[in-house]
Amino acid sequence: MTRHAALIKSLMGRLIVSCQARAGNPLYGPVHISALALAAEQGGAAALRIQGEDDIRAVKARCTLTVIGIRKVFDAGPVYITPTFADAAIIVEAGADIVALDATLRPRQGPDSAGELIRRIRGELGVPVMADVDSLASGQAAAAAGAELIATTLAGYTSDAPAPEAPAFALLEQLWAAVNVPIIAEGRFWEPGQVEDAFLLGASAVVIGTAVTNPMRITERFVRSTPAHSHG
């Protein structure tokens, strides 16, 4: 078994934890993110999804788990998750074991299409790719380009309609039936029962983010259920 195949196999049937915080969140920065990542590792996570080269380096220094790296470039337009080959190269140099990127079919900056970017990352950087998709068509295109993992990360986030509250189970089922690549369920998971449902519907792994690693959002969610909030 090749190293890449072993890496992918190690994720199957497991939980991946996304440890991220944007500026303005009290947990923003490598010190806090690496602590969250270490807590997730000690809790039994199989891998970590980490944003940005500084956080990736800090996490790799403290944790032994596989790191799925992304680089968010918010001024790149709607396609901002690892939008270019240069972004991918930066996070691989920082230690990312797998590169995740926006693989939707939307127009993007830079010379490479999503498919070309997948091929270049695999061929020139020598790491597996996790394609974040929003539809069956984008998932099929990413798989055809060679992505080793297809994730439902962007389902519900690429249209003007608000994202639904529940995970993208319908897309998960469609991808499982049509694509011969491990499918990763990601987005809007709040309950252990939803994780169980995802595996029953064909997910090879599940990514949990906010519900585990964002106390600010978790608190807001509970506050909305309090009598004081409900009655103004």
Backbone bond lengths (Angstrom), bond angles and torsions (degrees), N, CA, C in turn:
res aa  C-N    CA-C-N  psi(-1)  N-CA   C-N-CA  omega(-1)  CA-C   N-CA-C  phi
1 M - - - 1.464 - - 1.523 109.54 -
2 T 1.332 116.57 132.02 1.455 120.28 178.74 1.530 110.64 -70.85
3 R 1.325 115.34 163.92 1.466 119.77 178.95 1.521 110.87 -60.61
4 H 1.338 116.68 -41.51 1.459 119.42 -179.98 1.520 111.31 -63.92
5 A 1.324 116.56 -42.82 1.459 120.22 179.39 1.522 110.68 -63.41
6 A 1.323 116.90 -39.96 1.465 120.53 178.97 1.521 110.75 -65.88
7 L 1.323 115.41 -37.65 1.462 120.70 178.82 1.526 110.26 -62.04
8 I 1.321 116.10 -47.62 1.463 120.71 179.79 1.524 110.38 -64.79
9 K 1.322 116.82 -43.29 1.462 120.53 -178.79 1.526 111.50 -60.90
10 S 1.332 116.89 -33.52 1.468 120.26 -178.01 1.520 113.02 -66.24
11 L 1.330 117.25 -15.79 1.455 121.01 -179.60 1.521 113.17 -92.13
12 M 1.315 116.84 -15.85 1.455 120.34 -170.79 1.531 112.10 -66.31
13 G 1.328 114.51 129.80 1.458 120.61 179.77 1.516 113.82 74.96
14 R 1.315 116.61 15.28 1.465 120.64 -172.56 1.531 111.54 -119.80
15 L 1.322 114.29 175.69 1.459 122.74 179.14 1.523 109.81 -106.19
16 I 1.321 115.62 132.37 1.461 123.00 174.35 1.523 107.13 -109.32
17 V 1.317 117.21 135.21 1.467 120.59 -178.59 1.524 109.64 -111.76
18 S 1.316 115.05 127.84 1.466 122.14 177.96 1.526 108.81 -92.62
19 C 1.318 116.03 119.16 1.465 121.56 -179.99 1.521 108.19 -113.00
20 Q 1.318 116.56 101.67 1.458 121.77 -177.80 1.524 109.53 -142.97
21 A 1.310 115.97 151.75 1.468 121.50 173.42 1.513 108.32 -153.18
22 R 1.319 115.71 130.79 1.461 120.31 178.18 1.520 110.32 -86.52
23 A 1.323 115.76 161.14 1.462 120.69 176.31 1.526 109.07 -54.05
24 G 1.318 116.11 134.94 1.459 121.19 -176.01 1.511 112.44 104.87
25 N 1.324 116.57 -21.51 1.459 121.04 174.00 1.526 107.99 -85.16
26 P 1.344 118.97 133.60 1.468 120.18 -178.88 1.526 113.97 -57.92
27 L 1.334 117.72 -19.77 1.460 120.65 -179.41 1.525 112.79 -92.92
28 Y 1.319 116.96 8.12 1.462 120.88 -179.80 1.528 110.19 -64.80
29 G 1.326 116.46 136.30 1.457 121.11 173.90 1.518 112.94 116.59
30 P 1.340 116.70 154.32 1.459 121.78 -173.86 1.524 115.62 -58.47
31 V 1.328 117.48 -36.14 1.471 118.93 -178.17 1.527 110.43 -61.99
32 H 1.321 116.61 -48.28 1.461 120.15 -177.84 1.528 111.30 -72.41
33 I 1.325 117.42 -40.69 1.461 120.24 -178.03 1.526 110.35 -65.12
34 S 1.312 117.81 -40.73 1.458 119.53 179.24 1.525 111.31 -67.27
35 A 1.332 117.50 -31.78 1.469 120.28 175.62 1.522 110.64 -68.25
36 L 1.334 117.19 -42.72 1.465 120.65 175.39 1.527 110.63 -59.97
37 A 1.319 115.94 -42.70 1.464 120.30 -179.67 1.522 111.55 -63.31
38 L 1.318 116.70 -42.24 1.465 120.12 178.74 1.526 110.85 -64.81
39 A 1.333 116.66 -39.34 1.466 120.11 176.61 1.528 110.44 -62.39
40 A 1.337 116.89 -41.25 1.462 120.48 178.31 1.526 110.89 -64.33
41 E 1.324 117.05 -40.47 1.467 120.41 177.53 1.526 110.65 -61.80
42 Q 1.316 116.31 -45.90 1.462 119.61 -179.18 1.523 111.83 -68.26
43 G 1.336 115.97 -22.98 1.462 120.21 177.18 1.519 113.96 -81.91
44 G 1.327 117.41 -8.59 1.456 119.83 175.18 1.511 116.33 112.19
45 A 1.333 118.63 9.20 1.467 120.66 177.53 1.524 110.44 -62.43
46 A 1.330 115.30 151.35 1.468 120.43 179.00 1.522 111.58 -92.27
47 A 1.322 116.93 -25.11 1.462 121.39 -177.68 1.516 108.52 -160.42
48 L 1.327 115.33 170.37 1.456 122.14 -177.41 1.520 109.47 -129.71
49 R 1.318 116.08 138.98 1.472 120.96 174.13 1.519 106.55 -105.98
50 I 1.335 116.13 118.00 1.456 121.60 -170.43 1.522 109.86 -127.72
51 Q 1.325 115.97 140.20 1.470 122.50 -176.73 1.525 110.96 -105.13
52 G 1.316 115.73 127.25 1.456 120.46 170.69 1.511 114.13 89.54
53 E 1.325 115.18 145.82 1.459 120.28 -174.37 1.523 113.59 -65.83
54 D 1.327 118.21 -34.92 1.464 119.81 -179.46 1.528 111.29 -66.64
55 D 1.327 116.01 -44.91 1.465 119.29 178.72 1.524 111.29 -68.00
56 I 1.332 117.06 -37.35 1.469 119.98 178.95 1.528 110.10 -61.51
57 R 1.314 117.40 -46.42 1.472 119.87 179.19 1.525 111.31 -60.03
58 A 1.325 116.64 -43.67 1.467 120.10 -179.10 1.521 111.45 -64.90
59 V 1.324 116.52 -39.90 1.464 120.39 179.94 1.529 110.59 -68.39
60 K 1.327 117.25 -42.57 1.459 119.98 179.56 1.531 111.26 -63.43
61 A 1.316 117.04 -27.72 1.464 120.70 179.45 1.521 112.41 -74.58
62 R 1.341 116.85 -22.64 1.468 120.13 -175.09 1.521 113.63 -111.39
63 C 1.327 117.58 -21.82 1.465 121.05 -171.01 1.527 110.50 -120.53
64 T 1.327 115.35 157.45 1.466 120.72 179.32 1.523 112.32 -105.89
65 L 1.324 118.10 -3.85 1.457 121.20 -174.09 1.526 112.36 -76.58
66 T 1.324 114.99 160.15 1.454 122.48 171.13 1.528 109.17 -59.49
67 V 1.333 116.27 134.73 1.459 121.35 177.36 1.525 109.71 -109.89
68 I 1.320 115.34 120.75 1.463 122.50 170.97 1.523 105.83 -92.33
69 G 1.314 116.46 110.29 1.451 120.78 -173.39 1.516 113.04 -97.30
70 I 1.314 115.36 143.70 1.460 122.00 171.25 1.519 107.94 -133.45
71 R 1.318 115.72 161.86 1.470 120.29 173.93 1.519 107.29 -136.15
72 K 1.331 116.07 110.82 1.449 121.13 -178.61 1.526 110.01 -88.11
73 V 1.329 114.78 124.14 1.460 121.52 178.93 1.528 106.26 -120.00
74 F 1.321 116.32 93.17 1.462 120.46 -168.24 1.526 113.45 -69.98
75 D 1.328 117.87 -20.14 1.459 118.67 177.78 1.525 112.50 -90.97
76 A 1.322 116.58 11.05 1.470 120.54 179.47 1.525 112.18 -86.40
77 G 1.340 116.74 -1.02 1.461 119.80 -177.20 1.516 110.59 101.24
78 P 1.325 117.27 -165.43 1.460 119.63 -176.55 1.528 113.67 -63.54
79 V 1.333 117.21 -27.79 1.465 120.51 176.32 1.522 107.21 -92.58
80 Y 1.351 116.90 95.14 1.463 119.77 -172.99 1.527 113.45 -121.45
81 I 1.324 118.91 -2.45 1.467 120.78 178.13 1.524 108.66 -89.89
82 T 1.335 115.95 106.83 1.468 123.35 -177.02 1.530 109.98 45.42
83 P 1.326 117.50 64.47 1.465 120.00 -170.74 1.528 115.37 -74.22
84 T 1.343 117.98 -21.45 1.456 119.36 -175.85 1.525 111.40 -132.92
85 F 1.332 114.71 166.30 1.471 120.26 176.80 1.520 110.46 -62.26
86 A 1.330 117.50 -38.38 1.466 120.28 179.20 1.527 111.24 -59.51
87 D 1.335 117.00 -39.64 1.466 119.98 177.72 1.526 110.86 -64.13
88 A 1.326 116.12 -42.16 1.460 120.14 178.12 1.522 110.81 -61.73
89 A 1.330 117.19 -43.02 1.455 120.58 -179.48 1.524 111.49 -62.32
90 I 1.317 117.21 -37.42 1.463 121.21 179.74 1.525 111.33 -62.73
91 I 1.329 116.74 -44.52 1.469 117.83 -176.81 1.530 111.92 -77.37
92 V 1.309 117.73 -27.78 1.473 118.92 174.14 1.527 109.55 -67.81
93 E 1.324 117.12 -41.45 1.469 120.15 176.92 1.520 110.77 -61.56
94 A 1.338 116.93 -32.08 1.468 121.19 179.60 1.522 112.36 -76.01
95 G 1.350 117.11 -14.99 1.456 119.23 176.18 1.504 116.66 124.85
96 A 1.331 118.31 3.16 1.468 119.83 179.72 1.529 110.23 -61.75
97 D 1.327 116.01 133.02 1.466 121.98 179.06 1.526 111.39 -86.90
98 I 1.323 116.01 -29.78 1.459 124.04 178.44 1.527 106.45 -134.26
99 V 1.309 117.33 141.08 1.467 120.83 176.10 1.518 108.89 -104.17
100 A 1.320 116.53 127.75 1.466 121.75 173.31 1.525 108.13 -105.05
101 L 1.327 115.54 144.36 1.462 119.67 -177.93 1.520 110.84 -150.97
102 D 1.319 115.05 160.34 1.462 122.19 173.87 1.522 107.46 -70.80
103 A 1.329 116.54 113.87 1.463 121.27 -179.84 1.521 111.25 -113.32
104 T 1.337 116.24 24.89 1.460 119.13 175.30 1.531 109.04 -69.40
105 L 1.304 115.82 168.32 1.460 120.71 -177.27 1.527 112.36 -93.06
106 R 1.320 117.52 16.37 1.454 121.77 -179.76 1.538 111.19 -72.84
107 P 1.348 116.74 154.32 1.470 119.34 174.83 1.524 109.97 -58.28
108 R 1.334 115.69 144.71 1.454 119.65 -175.82 1.522 110.39 -140.78
109 Q 1.323 115.29 156.49 1.453 120.49 175.41 1.525 109.34 -76.32
110 G 1.322 115.57 159.58 1.452 119.74 177.71 1.517 111.84 91.66
111 P 1.333 116.71 166.33 1.461 120.92 -174.06 1.513 115.06 -79.97
112 D 1.336 116.94 -17.99 1.462 120.15 -171.97 1.529 112.20 -97.82
113 S 1.314 116.20 134.17 1.466 120.71 168.20 1.520 107.93 -72.14
114 A 1.323 116.23 171.11 1.466 119.33 177.95 1.527 110.43 -58.32
115 G 1.330 116.32 -43.83 1.457 119.86 -179.68 1.517 112.76 -63.52
116 E 1.328 117.02 -42.35 1.464 120.77 178.39 1.516 111.04 -65.63
117 L 1.329 116.86 -36.63 1.458 121.21 178.95 1.530 110.11 -65.47
118 I 1.314 116.88 -42.90 1.466 120.54 177.20 1.530 110.29 -59.40
119 R 1.308 116.26 -47.63 1.471 119.68 -178.96 1.528 111.89 -63.02
120 R 1.319 117.41 -40.64 1.466 120.81 -179.62 1.527 111.91 -67.26
121 I 1.319 117.01 -41.98 1.467 120.11 -179.67 1.520 110.15 -62.74
122 R 1.318 116.07 -44.79 1.468 119.41 179.96 1.523 111.15 -66.79
123 G 1.330 116.55 -43.69 1.449 120.17 -175.03 1.514 114.73 -78.34
124 E 1.334 117.09 -41.99 1.463 120.83 -173.48 1.526 113.49 -94.60
125 L 1.324 117.84 -31.89 1.466 120.79 179.72 1.524 112.25 -98.84
126 G 1.334 116.14 -17.71 1.458 120.13 173.81 1.513 115.16 70.42
127 V 1.328 117.21 31.34 1.463 120.42 177.55 1.527 109.74 -126.71
128 P 1.337 117.37 154.62 1.467 120.28 175.84 1.518 111.34 -68.13
129 V 1.327 114.95 160.18 1.466 121.69 -179.40 1.522 110.61 -121.16
130 M 1.318 115.03 135.45 1.460 122.67 171.09 1.524 106.86 -107.86
131 A 1.319 116.84 117.53 1.459 122.63 -176.05 1.520 110.34 -95.18
132 D 1.333 116.47 116.17 1.460 121.98 176.15 1.529 107.78 -83.42
133 V 1.330 116.75 117.86 1.462 119.72 -174.58 1.526 110.76 -123.52
134 D 1.343 113.85 168.74 1.460 120.41 -179.32 1.521 112.48 -124.76
135 S 1.332 117.20 -2.56 1.461 120.10 -174.54 1.516 109.84 -156.98
136 L 1.318 115.14 166.14 1.459 120.30 175.99 1.522 110.27 -62.00
137 A 1.336 117.29 -42.56 1.468 120.56 -178.01 1.523 111.55 -61.06
138 S 1.335 117.29 -44.12 1.466 118.99 -179.81 1.523 110.95 -69.09
139 G 1.331 117.26 -33.54 1.454 120.24 176.27 1.521 112.07 -65.88
140 Q 1.309 117.06 -42.40 1.465 120.93 178.68 1.525 110.69 -65.01
141 A 1.328 116.94 -40.73 1.460 120.38 179.43 1.521 111.21 -64.97
142 A 1.329 116.76 -40.65 1.463 120.48 179.68 1.521 111.34 -66.15
143 A 1.317 116.01 -40.64 1.465 119.64 178.10 1.524 110.48 -64.07
144 A 1.323 116.78 -41.10 1.466 121.14 179.31 1.523 111.18 -63.75
145 A 1.345 116.79 -30.40 1.461 121.25 179.43 1.520 112.36 -79.69
146 G 1.337 116.96 -10.14 1.455 120.13 175.98 1.507 116.78 110.61
147 A 1.333 118.27 4.72 1.464 119.65 178.82 1.522 110.10 -58.51
148 E 1.332 116.07 132.89 1.465 120.34 -178.22 1.518 112.55 -79.60
149 L 1.339 117.42 -23.40 1.455 123.06 -179.02 1.528 108.66 -135.63
150 I 1.334 116.34 139.11 1.456 121.66 175.36 1.527 107.51 -117.82
151 A 1.339 116.85 126.51 1.467 121.31 -176.24 1.516 111.61 -118.57
152 T 1.321 115.35 144.36 1.477 121.82 -179.21 1.529 112.26 -83.13
153 T 1.302 117.66 17.12 1.464 124.50 -171.31 1.523 114.77 -47.49
154 L 1.317 117.10 -42.00 1.466 120.59 -170.37 1.518 113.66 -99.86
155 A 1.309 118.00 6.06 1.467 120.79 177.87 1.525 110.02 -61.92
156 G 1.330 116.13 123.94 1.454 120.82 179.26 1.513 114.40 91.09
157 Y 1.330 117.49 -3.38 1.462 120.47 -175.90 1.525 113.99 -112.29
158 T 1.318 118.02 2.37 1.467 119.17 -174.76 1.521 112.99 -113.27
159 S 1.328 117.19 12.48 1.460 120.90 175.50 1.519 108.97 -123.66
160 D 1.318 116.23 173.58 1.464 120.27 178.94 1.523 112.23 -74.10
161 A 1.331 116.53 -19.25 1.460 120.01 179.32 1.527 109.68 -71.18
162 P 1.334 117.75 142.48 1.465 119.15 178.88 1.517 111.18 -64.72
163 A 1.335 115.90 147.77 1.454 120.12 178.40 1.520 109.57 -64.60
164 P 1.321 118.04 140.33 1.462 120.32 177.65 1.522 110.83 -67.22
165 E 1.301 116.02 167.05 1.466 120.43 -179.23 1.526 112.12 -76.34
166 A 1.320 117.11 -31.47 1.460 121.63 -173.09 1.529 111.43 -90.05
167 P 1.322 117.93 158.92 1.467 120.97 173.84 1.533 111.27 -60.06
168 A 1.321 115.86 162.33 1.472 121.90 -175.93 1.527 110.77 -83.47
169 F 1.322 115.55 66.88 1.464 119.94 -176.89 1.526 112.08 -66.03
170 A 1.332 117.62 -35.19 1.469 119.94 -178.98 1.522 110.55 -63.49
171 L 1.329 117.17 -45.54 1.459 120.24 178.29 1.519 110.72 -65.45
172 L 1.308 117.09 -39.04 1.463 120.86 176.64 1.526 111.11 -55.59
173 E 1.325 116.75 -47.09 1.463 120.56 179.51 1.523 111.43 -64.00
174 Q 1.328 116.94 -41.63 1.465 120.50 -179.82 1.528 111.09 -63.08
175 L 1.315 116.27 -44.93 1.460 119.89 -179.72 1.522 111.36 -65.51
176 W 1.312 116.51 -42.03 1.469 120.23 -179.58 1.526 110.89 -60.16
177 A 1.324 116.55 -37.29 1.461 120.61 -178.15 1.520 112.84 -76.91
178 A 1.338 117.11 -23.92 1.467 119.41 -169.40 1.522 115.31 -113.46
179 V 1.329 117.71 -17.02 1.466 120.43 -171.36 1.525 109.78 -121.75
180 N 1.309 116.60 129.01 1.463 121.45 -178.56 1.527 110.63 -92.09
181 V 1.326 115.11 53.27 1.458 123.66 -179.72 1.525 106.49 -140.59
182 P 1.338 119.55 143.74 1.466 119.57 177.04 1.523 112.02 -54.89
183 I 1.323 115.25 134.00 1.461 121.33 -179.47 1.527 109.19 -103.44
184 I 1.321 115.39 128.65 1.463 121.63 178.92 1.521 108.59 -105.27
185 A 1.309 117.04 124.16 1.460 121.52 177.75 1.523 109.03 -88.13
186 E 1.317 115.62 125.21 1.469 119.88 -179.58 1.519 109.36 -146.14
187 G 1.331 115.61 140.28 1.451 120.48 174.37 1.516 113.58 114.01
188 R 1.336 115.75 117.69 1.468 124.04 171.78 1.527 113.39 67.43
189 F 1.315 116.86 32.31 1.469 120.10 173.17 1.525 108.96 -89.98
190 W 1.331 115.50 122.83 1.466 120.78 -179.31 1.516 113.23 -121.46
191 E 1.322 118.18 -23.91 1.458 121.26 -172.77 1.523 111.22 -124.40
192 P 1.345 117.73 145.70 1.468 120.17 175.36 1.526 113.00 -55.79
193 G 1.324 116.90 -33.16 1.459 119.87 178.72 1.513 112.55 -63.04
194 Q 1.335 116.89 -33.76 1.464 120.21 177.26 1.530 110.62 -67.63
195 V 1.314 116.72 -35.72 1.465 120.47 177.03 1.529 109.84 -64.55
196 E 1.315 116.47 -44.18 1.462 120.51 177.71 1.526 110.61 -60.27
197 D 1.334 116.73 -42.46 1.469 120.41 179.00 1.524 110.93 -61.87
198 A 1.318 116.53 -40.15 1.465 119.85 -179.16 1.525 111.23 -61.42
199 F 1.311 116.92 -42.69 1.467 119.33 178.64 1.526 111.17 -66.19
200 L 1.317 116.62 -37.65 1.464 119.91 178.01 1.529 111.61 -64.98
201 L 1.325 117.00 -28.86 1.468 121.53 -178.56 1.530 112.82 -89.07
202 G 1.324 116.90 1.22 1.456 119.33 173.44 1.507 116.68 116.96
203 A 1.329 118.90 -0.21 1.461 119.80 179.37 1.522 110.38 -63.28
204 S 1.323 116.38 139.10 1.461 121.24 174.58 1.522 111.21 -87.47
205 A 1.326 117.06 -24.56 1.460 123.18 175.53 1.520 107.27 -159.19
206 V 1.322 116.25 163.82 1.464 121.61 179.96 1.521 108.89 -129.79
207 V 1.333 115.50 134.92 1.463 121.72 175.91 1.520 109.21 -100.90
208 I 1.331 115.81 127.95 1.462 122.11 174.54 1.518 107.58 -115.13
209 G 1.312 117.36 132.86 1.454 120.42 178.40 1.513 112.10 -121.93
210 T 1.326 116.08 -89.71 1.459 122.08 -173.27 1.518 113.34 -52.55
211 A 1.308 117.79 -41.46 1.471 120.90 -175.08 1.524 112.77 -65.84
212 V 1.339 117.09 -15.32 1.459 121.38 179.87 1.521 111.60 -110.89
213 T 1.329 117.33 -40.82 1.463 119.54 -165.24 1.526 114.88 -118.40
214 N 1.321 118.79 13.00 1.464 119.57 179.18 1.531 109.87 -128.32
215 P 1.330 117.21 81.19 1.470 119.85 -177.98 1.523 113.58 -57.04
216 M 1.317 118.44 -30.99 1.459 120.60 179.13 1.522 110.67 -62.04
217 R 1.333 117.24 -48.53 1.460 120.77 179.68 1.533 111.48 -70.25
218 I 1.318 116.98 -35.76 1.468 119.78 177.72 1.526 109.68 -62.72
219 T 1.325 116.75 -43.79 1.461 120.84 178.80 1.523 110.72 -62.59
220 E 1.348 116.43 -45.45 1.469 119.83 178.92 1.523 110.85 -56.82
221 R 1.321 116.34 -39.76 1.472 120.47 -178.15 1.528 110.64 -64.41
222 F 1.318 117.21 -41.26 1.459 119.95 178.71 1.525 111.38 -72.85
223 V 1.330 116.67 -36.09 1.467 120.39 179.51 1.521 110.40 -60.74
224 R 1.330 117.01 -37.10 1.464 119.96 179.28 1.524 112.18 -61.66
225 S 1.321 116.79 -18.34 1.476 120.38 -178.79 1.527 112.59 -95.85
226 T 1.327 118.05 -0.52 1.449 120.23 -177.72 1.526 110.72 -81.80
227 P 1.339 117.74 150.84 1.473 120.55 179.19 1.526 112.32 -58.24
228 A 1.331 117.50 -38.65 1.453 120.00 -178.16 1.524 111.02 -62.06
229 H 1.318 116.36 -39.06 1.467 119.90 179.15 1.523 110.71 -72.69
230 S 1.326 116.19 -40.38 1.458 120.35 -175.06 1.520 112.11 -67.31
231 H 1.336 116.26 -30.53 1.455 119.18 -175.37 1.526 113.02 -108.98
232 G 1.338 115.01 13.63 1.462 117.65 177.79 1.512 113.21 69.96
